[in-house]
C-alpha cells in the first residue's frame, strides 16, 4: 500500500483537525505552496500524512516571527511526501537563527525604551531632548535611529 492510498491519505478536514488549524488555513498554505495535496478521482483533496509535520514547522516558525515567505523558501526543497527530519529542522533553525537574534535584540531594546523614548529623533516626548540633544539623530534622516542600532 503506498502513502497516497485512500487509507493513508488525509482529507482536508482531517488535516485541519489533527494540525489544529482551520480548513481555510490548510487551503491558504496550499495556495502559498507551503504544503501540497492532490485530487482523487472524485475531485476531493487529499494530503500525505507528512503534511502534519510541515504545518507544525510553519506554525512554530510563524510564532517565532519568521515571515511566511522565508518559511516557504526553507521548505521548497523538502519533498512533500516525506516527514521533515531532525536534520531538516536543524537546517531551518540555522538559517533563521540570525534573523531571530536580531528580532530579539530589537524587541529587547523596544521593551527597555518604550516608556522613555521611542528612539525616532522626533523630540515628541519630554525625555527625547536628553537622549537626542539638538535633534542630532534627525540629521541622519527620517525614521527610527536608536531602536535596532547595535551598541
C-alpha positions as CSV (number, residue, x, y, z in Angstrom):
1,X,0.0,0.0,0.0
2,X,1.6,3.3,-1.0
3,X,1.4,6.5,1.1
4,X,-1.1,8.1,-1.4
5,X,-3.6,5.3,-1.0
6,X,-7.1,6.3,0.3
7,X,-6.5,4.5,3.6
8,X,-3.3,6.5,4.5
9,X,-4.1,9.9,2.8
10,X,-5.8,12.6,4.9
11,X,-8.8,14.7,3.9
12,X,-8.6,18.5,4.3
13,X,-10.8,18.2,7.4
14,X,-8.6,15.6,8.9
15,X,-5.5,17.7,8.3
16,X,-7.2,20.7,9.9
17,X,-8.4,18.8,12.9
18,X,-5.1,17.0,13.5
19,X,-2.9,20.1,12.9
20,X,-5.1,22.5,14.9
21,X,-5.6,24.9,12.1
22,X,-8.8,25.9,10.2
23,X,-9.6,24.3,6.9
24,X,-9.2,27.8,5.3
25,X,-5.7,27.8,6.7
26,X,-4.9,24.5,5.1
27,X,-6.1,25.9,1.8
28,X,-4.1,29.1,2.3
29,X,-0.9,27.2,3.0
30,X,-1.5,25.1,-0.1
31,X,-2.2,28.2,-2.2
32,X,1.2,29.6,-1.0
33,X,3.0,26.4,-1.9
34,X,3.8,25.6,1.7
35,X,2.0,22.3,1.5
36,X,0.8,20.1,-1.4
37,X,-2.1,17.8,-1.9
38,X,-3.8,16.1,-4.8
39,X,-7.3,15.4,-6.1
40,X,-8.9,12.0,-6.1
41,X,-10.9,10.7,-9.0
42,X,-14.0,12.1,-7.2
43,X,-12.2,15.6,-7.1
44,X,-11.7,15.6,-3.3
45,X,-8.5,17.0,-1.8
46,X,-6.1,14.5,-0.2
47,X,-2.8,15.1,1.7
48,X,0.1,12.9,2.6
49,X,0.5,12.4,6.4
50,X,3.8,14.3,6.3
51,X,1.8,17.5,5.8
52,X,1.1,17.4,9.6
53,X,4.8,17.9,10.4
54,X,5.1,20.6,7.7
55,X,2.2,22.5,9.2
56,X,3.8,22.1,12.7
57,X,7.0,23.7,11.3
58,X,5.0,26.5,9.7
59,X,3.2,27.3,12.9
60,X,6.3,27.2,15.1
61,X,8.1,29.5,12.6
62,X,5.2,31.9,12.5
63,X,5.1,32.0,16.3
64,X,8.8,32.9,16.3
65,X,8.1,35.7,13.8
66,X,9.7,34.1,10.8
67,X,7.9,35.5,7.7
68,X,5.8,33.1,5.6
69,X,7.9,33.7,2.5
70,X,11.0,32.7,4.5
71,X,9.3,29.5,5.7
72,X,8.3,28.7,2.1
73,X,11.9,29.2,0.9
74,X,13.1,26.8,3.6
75,X,10.5,24.1,2.7
76,X,10.9,24.4,-1.0
77,X,13.4,21.6,-1.5
78,X,11.8,19.3,1.1
79,X,9.7,16.6,-0.6
80,X,6.0,16.8,0.2
81,X,5.7,13.1,0.7
82,X,8.3,12.8,3.5
83,X,8.3,13.8,7.1
84,X,10.9,16.5,7.8
85,X,13.8,15.0,9.8
86,X,15.8,16.3,12.7
87,X,18.5,17.3,10.2
88,X,15.9,19.3,8.2
89,X,14.8,21.1,11.3
90,X,18.5,21.9,12.2
91,X,19.0,23.4,8.8
92,X,15.9,25.6,9.1
93,X,16.9,26.7,12.6
94,X,20.4,27.6,11.5
95,X,19.0,29.6,8.6
96,X,16.6,31.5,10.9
97,X,18.9,32.0,13.8
98,X,20.5,35.4,12.9
99,X,17.1,36.8,11.9
100,X,15.7,35.7,15.3
101,X,18.7,37.1,17.2
102,X,18.1,40.5,15.5
103,X,14.4,40.3,16.3
104,X,15.2,39.5,20.0
105,X,17.7,42.4,20.1
106,X,15.1,44.8,18.6
107,X,12.3,43.7,20.9
108,X,14.6,43.9,24.0
109,X,15.5,47.5,23.0
110,X,11.9,48.4,22.4
111,X,10.9,46.9,25.7
112,X,13.6,48.8,27.6
113,X,13.0,52.1,25.9
114,X,9.3,52.1,25.3
115,X,8.3,54.2,28.3
116,X,11.0,56.8,28.0
117,X,11.6,57.3,24.3
118,X,10.6,55.7,21.0
119,X,14.1,56.3,19.6
120,X,12.9,58.1,16.5
121,X,14.6,61.5,16.9
122,X,11.3,63.4,16.7
123,X,11.6,65.2,20.0
124,X,7.9,64.4,20.7
125,X,8.4,63.1,24.2
126,X,9.7,65.2,27.1
127,X,12.8,62.9,27.6
128,X,13.9,63.0,24.0
129,X,15.9,66.2,24.3
130,X,18.0,64.4,26.8
131,X,18.6,61.4,24.6
132,X,18.8,63.3,21.4
133,X,20.2,66.8,22.0
134,X,19.6,69.3,19.3
135,X,17.9,66.6,17.2
136,X,21.3,65.0,16.2
137,X,19.5,61.9,15.1
138,X,17.2,63.9,12.9
139,X,20.1,65.0,10.7
140,X,20.7,61.3,9.9
141,X,17.4,61.1,8.1
142,X,13.8,60.2,8.9
143,X,12.7,57.1,10.9
144,X,13.9,55.3,14.0
145,X,17.6,55.7,14.8
146,X,18.1,54.3,18.2
147,X,15.9,51.2,18.0
148,X,17.6,48.4,16.0
149,X,21.0,50.1,16.3
150,X,23.6,47.8,17.9
151,X,25.7,49.4,20.6
